[in-house]
Amino acid sequence: MEAPRLRLRLPFLLLVALVVSPPANGWPPVAAAARRMRIEPLPTAALRRLYDTSNYGKLQLNNGLALTPQMGWNSWNFFACNINEAVIRDTADALVSTGLADLGYNYVNIDDCWSNVKRGKGDQLLPDPKTFPSGIKALADYVHGKGLKLGIYSDAGIFTCQVRPGSLYHEKDDAAIFASWGVDYLKYDNCYNLGIKPKDRYPPMRDALNSTGRQIFYSLCEWGQDDPALWAGKVGNSWRTTDDIQDTWKSMTDIADKNNKWASYAGPGGWNDPDMLEVGNGGMTFAEYRAHFSIWPLS
Ligand SMILES: *[C@@H]1O[C@H](CO)[C@@H](O)[C@H](O)[C@H]1NC(C)=O
């Protein structure tokens, strides 16, 4: 019942995404597409602001990363907690052998469940010895050897969502150990946050990452709760704008709709993150996945 109605919405969605997406440097298809579709530019102040790119960069975290939105793979949407070092290595191999790496899909991001349930004697984060026996440094070396980058996961709370150690109040030490392992990307989640505001919990990790001297992409995942587009530009390289995606057409289109309103806050250095793709995971049709894949770069 629902599907035909939602399908009808698609052209509208794509159209809206095109219209409100900021024209990234030298992206003339916006104007061309608008002409093709005979969209008259609306001469309102709000719309003019959407196209105002003069603040790009100035408003964003200046760590030299995220000049374009991050692309790659993350373990969660398919493997959830069932990960191990072989899965990560195999995925790195697959990114190269399928040609995706050549297209720019270069981040191999480990999500929750990589770490031991307890910190070490010196309070340091440890990889789970059963699933990551060779350690994260070895994995980073492997991934780097393929010309790819390795991402890891932690949480701006006392535990991760799967109840592994969180990095709240351990920001300096955890950032230092990630850097020492050669990590290139941190997804920073929002579980067990003690009710402290994201604006207070996310900047300390930004500063800790910066002080390692290693360039580490900082991906905020506070689920869009405190409208991060309004403040996270100076904190992270991307910020989740919504709750978690599900592998359904309804979830995907809902997220695309909600994400749209923040388009003007995205730009080189800091991007809206509508959550990770579900393409290939089985919950949508091929055509729906194709739409999903097409809408995400517009977000
Ligand atoms: C740390 O922050 C300073 C000031 O924004 C910036 O110039 C520098 O590139 C940053 N370094 C890293 C490694 O992110």
Ligand as a Chemical Component Dictionary entry (heavy atoms), coordinates in Angstrom:
data_LIG
# 
_chem_comp.id                   LIG 
_chem_comp.type                 NON-POLYMER 
_chem_comp.pdbx_formal_charge   0 
_chem_comp.three_letter_code    LIG 
# 
loop_
_chem_comp_atom.comp_id 
_chem_comp_atom.atom_id 
_chem_comp_atom.alt_atom_id 
_chem_comp_atom.type_symbol 
_chem_comp_atom.charge 
_chem_comp_atom.model_Cartn_x 
_chem_comp_atom.model_Cartn_y 
_chem_comp_atom.model_Cartn_z 
_chem_comp_atom.pdbx_ordinal 
LIG C1 C1 C 0 45.308 21.473 14.954 1  
LIG O1 O1 O 0 44.587 22.693 14.989 2  
LIG C2 C2 C 0 45.250 23.775 14.343 3  
LIG C3 C3 C 0 44.413 25.018 14.582 4  
LIG O2 O2 O 0 43.132 24.881 14.020 5  
LIG C4 C4 C 0 45.399 23.448 12.868 6  
LIG O3 O3 O 0 46.081 24.499 12.228 7  
LIG C5 C5 C 0 46.178 22.158 12.720 8  
LIG O4 O4 O 0 46.244 21.798 11.359 9  
LIG C6 C6 C 0 45.511 21.036 13.506 10 
LIG N1 N1 N 0 46.319 19.838 13.451 11 
LIG C7 C7 C 0 45.815 18.626 13.255 12 
LIG C8 C8 C 0 46.787 17.510 13.217 13 
LIG O5 O5 O 0 44.623 18.418 13.130 14 
# 
loop_
_chem_comp_bond.comp_id 
_chem_comp_bond.atom_id_1 
_chem_comp_bond.atom_id_2 
_chem_comp_bond.value_order 
_chem_comp_bond.pdbx_ordinal 
LIG C1 O1 SING 1  
LIG C1 C6 SING 2  
LIG O1 C2 SING 3  
LIG C2 C3 SING 4  
LIG C2 C4 SING 5  
LIG C3 O2 SING 6  
LIG C4 O3 SING 7  
LIG C4 C5 SING 8  
LIG C5 O4 SING 9  
LIG C5 C6 SING 10 
LIG C6 N1 SING 11 
LIG N1 C7 SING 12 
LIG C7 C8 SING 13 
LIG C7 O5 DOUB 14 
# 
